[in-house]
């Protein structure tokens, strides 16, 4: 039976402007044009604009976790934010089917002056859980996070690692259909990372997931597909994770040769 993708990305693109002044001018011009019924031409670059993501297409089925890798500036985080709806695309579309949990930035979505307890309820509600669901899973969230001693403390006192523990635990409790993770496990300790890896293996049996990381060992452990980004485009994609990592390493070597003049 043919699987329906949990994530379907069709020719998605996003551009940004390197000049703050021009970015503001372009934004005002686009808003003014739209109010007059004139649609801006988002497919063409204006002065100082560049493509952060260009014409990317991919699909992720439920039961798959795709590793999204590439050097800094290759477009990985922008693509993940397009999938999460943080940025509107300038071309193409992303279709996500089901309940979404996105772990994009350490501490994102938390109210720093509210307690851990309050933040669990607020975050879980935002992710689409009912009050009854949260009540039933609250103890499990705190137990998995391992920060029970801070349950009534303001979130502002938590370390980055504790933020990750809390955010990850809430996302897992939600049992999302779509899971997007951007490097957040990098700031967690080894013991919690291993616990997360085991949990990811379980949860992605029923979910479609995209995992951004520079840690190839974790990518090899949790992913069953790979996409290599370079200069905003998909340079390589495969079900063979080891093959994708090898391609990424060769790409890095080629870039380093051109940058530093080695191996001429």
VENZIJO-V715742 format. One record per backbone hydrogen bond with DSSP energy under -1.0 kcal/mol. CO is the residue of the C=O (numbers start at 1). NH is the residue of the N-H. If there is no record, write none. Layout:
BEGIN
co->[CO	CO]
nh->[NH	NH]
END
This chain:
BEGIN
co->[6	7	8	9	10	12	13	14	14	16	19	20	21	22	23	24	25	26	27	28	29	30	31	32	33	34	40	46	48	50	53	56	58	60	60	61	64	65	66	67	69	71	74	75	76	77	78	79	80	81	81	91	93	95	99	99	101	103	105	107	111	112	114	115	116	117	118	119	120	121	122	123	124	125	130	131	132	133	134	137	138	139	140	141	142	147	148	150	151	153	154	155	159	160	161	162	163	164	165	166	167	168	169	170	172	177	178	179	180	181	183	184	185	189	190	191	192	193	194	195	196	197	198	199	200	202	203	207	208	209	210	211	212	214	215	216	217	218	219	225	226	227	228	228	230	232	233	236	238	239	240	241	242	243	244	245	246	247	248	249	250	251	252	253	254	255	256	257]
nh->[97	60	95	58	93	56	90	52	53	50	23	24	25	26	27	28	29	30	31	32	33	34	35	36	38	37	42	49	18	16	14	12	9	6	7	64	209	224	211	227	229	74	232	79	80	81	82	83	84	86	87	13	10	8	177	178	180	182	108	110	114	156	155	119	120	121	122	123	124	125	126	127	129	128	134	135	136	137	138	141	142	143	144	145	146	150	151	153	117	116	157	158	163	164	165	166	167	168	169	170	171	172	173	174	175	208	101	210	103	212	186	187	188	193	194	195	196	197	198	199	200	201	202	203	204	205	206	63	179	66	181	68	183	216	219	220	221	222	223	67	238	69	235	236	233	54	230	228	226	241	244	245	246	247	248	249	250	251	252	253	254	255	256	257	258	259	260	261]
END
